[in-house]
Amino acid sequence: MQTITTMLTLGAVLLASAGAARAIDFGPDGASVEAGFGTRGTYMAGVGLVWDWDFERMRRKAELTAHTEVLVNRWRFDAVGGGNDELTQFVVLPSLRMRLERGRSPWFIELGIGASWMDKTFETPRKVFSTRWNFYDVLGFGRTFNGGSEQHELALRWTHISNAGIENPNPGQDFLQLRYVRRF
């Protein structure tokens, strides 16, 4: 619980300070806070920053946009030998987003494939990762709020972390996450 509280506090600090960085023109376009659970006693909480790309494609019934996220996640899981263990994960995640109604819908679907690095190898009584470097895959849907300004987002995401079979064992880890983004 202390880890989740720490990550949420860090998220609040990011939200407060990112607006100042944006004023110098290299700042992020948003900040995020997320939390989720995986299988068999694995939990995560994280904070991140979002940079929108200068990419927009209109299709017959949908708008496609893209962004990059930089995330810092903290995992808590069952330790080998009993008790709990934790690790920190750093992620760079490029993502595509689709909105129906040629971008007018508040609902969106997103897909991302990125890279992650963990400060130690993920090892539980039931599974062991063979690498600290892994792919970070996301499939999610969500909604924007606050009228036309779309300053707030709430999304549900399925996240899969694995090394894509580069080294074995490669059991992978899935999370179901709830994510909030504050746009600037």
Buried (B, 14 or more C-beta within 10 A) or exposed (E): EEBBEEBBEBBEEBBEEBEEBBEEEEBBBBBBBBBBBBEEBBBBBBBBBBBBEEEEEEEEEBBBBBBBBBBBBBBBBBBEEEEEBBBBBBBEBBBBBBBBEEBEBBEBBBEBBBEBBBEEEBBBEEBEBBBBEBBBBBEBEBBBEEEEEBBBBEBBBBBBBBBEEEEEEBBBBBBEBBBBBBBB
